[in-house]
Amino acid sequence: MNKADLRNAMKIQTVNDAVRLAQHRLPRPVFDYIDGGAGAEVSMKDNRAAFEAVRFLPRFGTTVGIERREISTQLFGEDLSMPVLVGPVGFTRSMHPDGDLGGRRAAAKAGTVFCHSSMSGHPIDEVAHGAEGGPYWFQLYFLGGRQGAEQLVDRAQRAGATALVVTLDTPVPGNRERDLQYSSALPIRINRHTMTKMAPYVVGHPRWLFNTFRDHFTLNLANAVGLTRDGKPISEDESLLHWIVEPPTWDDVKWIREQWRGTLIVKGLVTGEDARRARELGADGVIVSNHGGRQLDQVPHSLAALADVVDAVGGTTTIMVDGGIRRGADAAAALCLGADAVLLGRSWVYGLSAAGEAGVTRVLDIVKTDLIRTMQLLGARTLGELRDGFVQS
């Protein structure tokens, strides 16, 4: 960690502070990739609005504020320091050279899960073995189609991933209108055309440019490297094309369950019906998610989808949720409403963008501290007690 990152991390008191620092540090196309959503960004805004609309019902006079709150938990047999996980986000190396390695190290220090995106600038082996401790999960897109997915599953298994997270909500990329104005989608190709397009945005962000230069402009899709089809190597562009032509189906989930020896999680579900289907096919858990509002716009927000899934499979499978979580109070609300854990998406990469690994560590600490404070103010001693009517229906 360099001194500039440490200084910036000390400036982060809330996730919104990290947002402002990230906006200052990043070229606008990179910041908008993080900050934007699909279409009119209705679902993205609804995710935050839903958490802000939650009303707590504290129990007064029952506990002492300084009493220890137990927020450690066990998920799929793995001990975690808190029910707050670091979720998969693509192209993090374009935000800061620490990228997923920084996220992995910060999560391990915090004693929680790091879930590594297929769309990473760092390969599976490097991230899996990039930190001591802390569970490593791998999120699967079908890069290279079914054949490429088989190779990625094998790499993840050999690298020691304890869970495979199969994302179903991205059969095609969402209509992210903010990105369209730049004519250069991530991953950025380093050539004369893209550098000419990016130059006006980069010139005002010398630190980002310097760090990216020191990282040898490594902005490629690392997990697509070495993939083959019918025994022949395929390019990064070909891997993306085959993913769109052959996105995962429920039959693929069944196939993965048959060969994957670890925990299987299905991500991107917003209905109880799909959650039941995932459970019936052998998934150990589901992640309720509208992809942070980045795929189909105008779908149910995180908490509405969570309620439907809890009604359908609550008590019979592990339920996690992401989308719009920026505070420990947001995590507490989701836990009150039936989630077993939450995942941070944009929140941790705002921290990464602002201050590298130190920024991720700071964001995780802020969310953990606020979760404990919220429990103290509610009068809940344990995570289990959060289910006992602390949220207004």
C-alpha positions in Angstrom: 0.0 0.0 0.0 1.4 3.4 -1.0 1.2 6.5 1.2 -1.3 8.3 -1.1 -3.7 5.3 -0.7 -3.3 5.3 3.1 -3.9 9.1 3.2 -7.1 8.7 1.1 -8.3 5.8 3.2 -8.1 7.9 6.3 -10.5 10.4 4.6 -13.2 7.8 4.2 -15.8 8.0 7.0 -18.7 6.8 5.0 -19.2 5.0 1.7 -20.3 8.3 0.2 -16.9 9.7 1.1 -15.4 6.9 -1.0 -17.7 7.7 -3.8 -16.5 11.3 -3.9 -12.8 10.3 -3.7 -13.3 7.7 -6.5 -15.0 10.3 -8.7 -12.1 12.7 -8.2 -9.5 10.0 -8.9 -11.0 8.1 -11.8 -11.4 9.1 -15.5 -15.1 9.7 -16.1 -15.6 6.6 -18.3 -14.3 4.3 -15.5 -16.2 6.0 -12.8 -19.4 5.9 -14.8 -18.9 2.2 -15.4 -19.0 1.7 -11.6 -21.6 4.3 -10.8 -24.1 3.7 -13.6 -27.0 1.4 -14.2 -29.1 0.1 -17.0 -31.7 2.1 -18.9 -33.1 5.0 -16.9 -31.4 3.5 -13.8 -34.8 3.0 -12.1 -33.9 -0.3 -10.4 -30.5 1.0 -9.3 -32.1 4.0 -7.6 -34.9 1.9 -6.2 -32.4 -0.4 -4.5 -31.1 2.5 -2.4 -34.6 4.1 -1.9 -35.9 0.7 -0.5 -33.2 0.6 2.2 -33.7 4.3 3.0 -37.5 3.6 3.4 -36.9 0.9 6.0 -38.2 1.9 9.5 -36.7 0.1 12.5 -38.6 -0.8 15.7 -36.0 -0.8 18.5 -36.5 -2.4 21.9 -35.5 0.0 24.6 -34.5 -0.9 28.2 -33.6 -4.5 27.4 -29.8 -4.3 26.7 -26.8 -2.3 27.6 -25.2 -0.5 24.7 -21.6 -1.5 25.4 -22.5 -5.2 25.7 -20.6 -7.2 23.1 -22.7 -7.9 20.0 -22.0 -11.2 18.4 -21.9 -10.8 14.6 -19.7 -13.7 13.6 -21.6 -16.3 11.6 -21.2 -19.6 9.8 -22.0 -19.9 6.1 -21.8 -23.2 4.3 -19.7 -24.5 7.2 -17.2 -21.7 7.0 -16.6 -19.3 10.0 -17.0 -15.6 9.1 -16.4 -12.6 11.2 -19.6 -11.0 10.0 -22.5 -11.6 7.5 -21.1 -9.1 5.1 -19.3 -10.5 2.0 -17.3 -8.9 -0.8 -19.2 -9.6 -3.9 -18.0 -10.1 -7.5 -17.4 -6.9 -9.6 -15.8 -6.9 -13.1 -12.8 -5.0 -14.4 -11.6 -3.8 -11.0 -8.0 -3.6 -12.2 -9.1 -0.6 -14.4 -10.1 1.1 -11.1 -6.9 0.5 -9.2 -4.0 -1.8 -9.9 -4.7 -3.6 -6.6 -7.9 -4.8 -8.3 -9.3 -8.1 -7.0 -6.0 -8.9 -5.3 -6.6 -5.9 -3.0 -10.2 -6.9 -2.5 -9.2 -10.5 -1.6 -6.5 -9.3 0.9 -8.9 -6.9 2.5 -11.6 -9.5 2.8 -9.2 -12.0 4.3 -8.0 -9.5 6.9 -11.6 -8.8 7.8 -12.4 -12.5 8.1 -15.0 -12.7 5.4 -15.6 -14.1 1.9 -14.1 -12.7 -1.3 -16.1 -13.6 -4.4 -13.9 -13.3 -7.5 -15.6 -12.2 -10.8 -15.0 -14.1 -14.1 -14.5 -10.6 -15.6 -11.4 -9.9 -13.6 -8.1 -8.5 -14.6 -6.4 -11.0 -12.3 -6.5 -14.8 -13.0 -8.1 -17.3 -10.7 -4.8 -18.8 -9.3 -3.4 -15.4 -8.5 -6.4 -14.2 -6.5 -7.2 -17.6 -4.9 -3.7 -17.7 -3.4 -3.3 -14.0 -3.0 -4.1 -13.9 0.8 -3.9 -16.0 3.9 -7.3 -17.1 5.2 -10.7 -15.9 4.3 -12.9 -18.1 2.0 -12.4 -17.7 -1.7 -15.4 -18.0 -4.0 -15.5 -17.8 -7.8 -18.3 -16.3 -9.8 -18.9 -17.9 -13.1 -19.8 -16.4 -16.4 -19.8 -18.7 -19.4 -16.8 -17.1 -21.1 -16.2 -19.3 -24.2 -19.6 -20.8 -23.9 -20.2 -24.2 -22.3 -16.7 -25.4 -23.2 -15.1 -22.3 -21.7 -17.2 -22.6 -18.5 -16.0 -26.2 -18.0 -12.4 -25.0 -18.1 -13.2 -22.1 -15.7 -14.9 -24.5 -13.3 -11.9 -26.8 -13.4 -9.5 -23.9 -12.7 -11.6 -22.7 -9.8 -11.8 -26.2 -8.3 -8.0 -26.8 -8.6 -7.4 -23.3 -7.1 -9.3 -24.3 -4.0 -12.5 -22.2 -4.4 -14.9 -23.3 -1.8 -18.0 -22.0 -3.6 -19.0 -21.5 -7.2 -21.4 -18.7 -7.8 -23.3 -19.1 -11.1 -24.8 -15.9 -12.4 -28.0 -16.3 -14.5 -29.1 -12.7 -15.0 -26.8 -11.8 -17.8 -27.7 -13.6 -21.0 -26.7 -10.3 -22.7 -25.2 -7.2 -21.3 -27.7 -4.6 -20.0 -28.3 -1.3 -21.7 -25.9 0.9 -19.7 -26.6 4.2 -21.3 -23.8 6.1 -19.5 -21.2 3.9 -21.1 -22.5 4.5 -24.6 -21.3 8.0 -24.8 -17.6 7.0 -24.6 -17.6 4.5 -27.5 -15.1 2.4 -25.5 -16.6 -0.3 -23.4 -14.6 -2.2 -20.8 -12.4 -4.1 -21.2 -10.4 -1.2 -22.7 -8.2 -2.2 -25.7 -4.9 -0.4 -25.6 -4.6 0.8 -29.2 -4.5 4.1 -31.0 -8.2 4.4 -31.3 -9.1 3.8 -27.7 -6.2 6.0 -26.4 -7.4 8.8 -28.6 -10.9 8.4 -27.3 -9.8 8.2 -23.7 -7.2 11.0 -23.8 -9.6 13.9 -22.9 -10.9 12.0 -19.9 -7.5 10.7 -18.7 -5.5 14.0 -18.9 -7.1 15.3 -15.7 -6.3 12.2 -13.7 -2.5 11.8 -13.7 -2.4 9.6 -10.6 -4.7 7.0 -12.3 -2.7 7.2 -15.5 0.6 6.8 -13.6 -0.6 3.8 -11.6 -2.1 2.2 -14.7 1.2 2.8 -16.5 3.1 1.2 -13.6 0.7 -1.8 -13.9 1.7 -2.0 -17.6 -1.8 -1.1 -18.7 -3.0 -4.6 -17.8 -6.7 -4.1 -18.5 -7.4 -7.4 -20.2 -9.9 -10.1 -19.3 -7.4 -12.4 -17.4 -9.7 -15.4 -17.0 -10.3 -15.6 -20.8 -6.6 -16.2 -21.4 -5.9 -19.8 -22.4 -9.5 -20.8 -23.0 -10.1 -23.2 -25.9 -13.0 -24.4 -28.0 -12.7 -27.8 -29.8 -9.1 -27.8 -28.7 -8.2 -24.5 -30.3 -7.3 -21.3 -28.4 -9.9 -18.5 -28.6 -9.4 -14.8 -28.2 -10.8 -12.6 -25.5 -13.4 -11.2 -28.0 -14.3 -14.8 -29.0 -14.8 -15.8 -25.4 -17.3 -12.9 -24.9 -19.1 -13.8 -28.1 -19.6 -17.4 -27.1 -20.8 -16.4 -23.7 -23.6 -14.4 -25.3 -24.4 -17.1 -27.7 -24.4 -19.8 -25.0 -25.4 -18.3 -21.7 -26.1 -20.7 -18.8 -29.5 -22.3 -18.5 -31.1 -24.4 -15.7 -29.7 -27.5 -17.5 -26.3 -26.1 -17.1 -26.9 -25.5 -13.3 -27.8 -29.2 -13.1 -24.7 -30.2 -15.0 -22.5 -28.0 -12.7 -24.1 -29.5 -9.6 -23.1 -33.0 -10.8 -19.4 -32.1 -11.2 -18.8 -29.3 -8.7 -17.7 -30.8 -5.3 -18.0 -27.6 -3.3 -20.9 -25.2 -2.4 -23.0 -24.2 -5.4 -24.8 -20.8 -5.3 -27.1 -19.3 -8.0 -26.9 -15.6 -8.3 -29.2 -13.0 -10.0 -32.7 -14.2 -8.9 -35.6 -11.9 -8.1 -38.5 -14.3 -7.8 -39.4 -17.0 -5.4 -40.2 -19.3 -8.4 -36.6 -19.2 -9.6 -35.2 -19.6 -6.1 -37.3 -22.8 -5.7 -35.9 -24.0 -9.1 -32.4 -23.4 -7.9 -33.0 -25.3 -4.7 -34.6 -28.3 -6.5 -31.5 -28.5 -8.8 -29.2 -28.8 -5.8 -28.0 -25.3 -5.2 -26.9 -24.8 -1.6 -27.8 -21.1 -1.7 -29.1 -18.2 -3.7 -28.1 -14.6 -4.1 -31.1 -12.3 -4.5 -29.9 -9.7 -6.9 -31.0 -7.4 -9.8 -27.3 -7.0 -10.6 -27.2 -3.6 -8.9 -29.7 -2.3 -11.5 -27.2 -3.0 -14.2 -29.1 -5.5 -16.3 -32.8 -5.4 -17.0 -34.1 -2.1 -15.6 -37.5 -1.7 -13.8 -37.3 -5.1 -12.0 -38.1 -5.4 -8.3 -35.7 -3.7 -6.0 -33.5 -5.8 -3.6 -35.7 -5.9 -0.6 -38.9 -6.6 -2.6 -37.2 -9.5 -4.3 -35.8 -10.7 -1.0 -39.3 -10.9 0.5 -40.5 -13.0 -2.4 -37.5 -15.4 -2.1 -37.8 -15.7 1.7 -41.5 -16.6 1.3 -40.6 -19.3 -1.2 -37.5 -20.9 0.2 -36.8 -19.3 3.6 -35.6 -21.9 6.1 -34.7 -24.5 3.4 -31.8 -22.8 1.7 -29.2 -20.1 2.4 -30.4 -16.7 1.2 -28.0 -13.8 0.4 -28.8 -10.4 -1.1 -27.0 -7.6 -2.8 -27.8 -4.3 -4.4 -27.8 -0.9 -2.7 -26.0 -1.8 0.6 -23.9 1.1 1.8 -24.2 1.0 5.5 -24.3 -1.5 8.4 -27.9 -0.4 9.0 -28.7 -1.6 5.4 -27.1 -5.0 6.2 -29.1 -5.1 9.5 -32.4 -4.4 7.6 -31.7 -7.2 5.1 -30.9 -9.6 8.0 -34.1 -8.6 9.8 -36.1 -9.3 6.6 -34.7 -12.9 6.2 -31.3 -12.7 4.6 -28.5 -14.9 6.0 -25.8 -12.6 4.6 -25.4 -9.6 2.3 -22.8 -8.8 -0.4 -21.2 -5.5 -1.1 -20.7 -4.6 -4.8 -20.3 -0.9 -5.7 -19.4 -0.1 -2.0 -16.2 -2.0 -1.9 -15.0 -0.9 -5.4 -15.7 2.8 -4.5 -13.2 2.1 -1.6 -10.8 0.4 -4.0 -11.0 3.2 -6.5 -10.4 5.8 -3.8 -7.6 4.1 -1.9 -6.7 0.6 -3.2 -6.7 -2.2 -0.7 -6.6 0.3 2.2 -9.9 1.7 0.9 -11.6 -1.7 0.8 -10.4 -2.4 4.3 -11.8 1.0 5.4 -15.2 0.3 3.8 -15.5 -3.1 5.4 -14.6 -1.7 8.8 -17.2 1.1 8.4 -20.0 -1.3 7.5 -19.0 -3.7 10.3 -18.9 -0.9 12.9 -22.2 0.4 11.8 -23.8 -3.1 11.9 -22.7 -3.4 15.5 -23.9 0.1 16.4 -27.3 -0.6 14.7 -27.7 -3.8 16.8 -26.9 -1.9 19.9 -29.4 0.8 19.2 -32.1 -1.8 18.3 -31.5 -3.8 21.4 -30.5 -7.0 19.6 -27.7 -9.0 21.1 -27.2 -11.5 18.3 -27.8 -11.8 14.6 -30.5 -14.4 15.3 -32.4 -11.8 17.4 -32.7 -9.5 14.3 -35.5 -11.7 13.0 -37.7 -10.8 16.0 -39.7 -7.9 14.5 -37.2 -5.1 14.5 -38.4 -3.8 11.2 -41.8 -2.1 10.6 -44.0 -4.2 8.3 
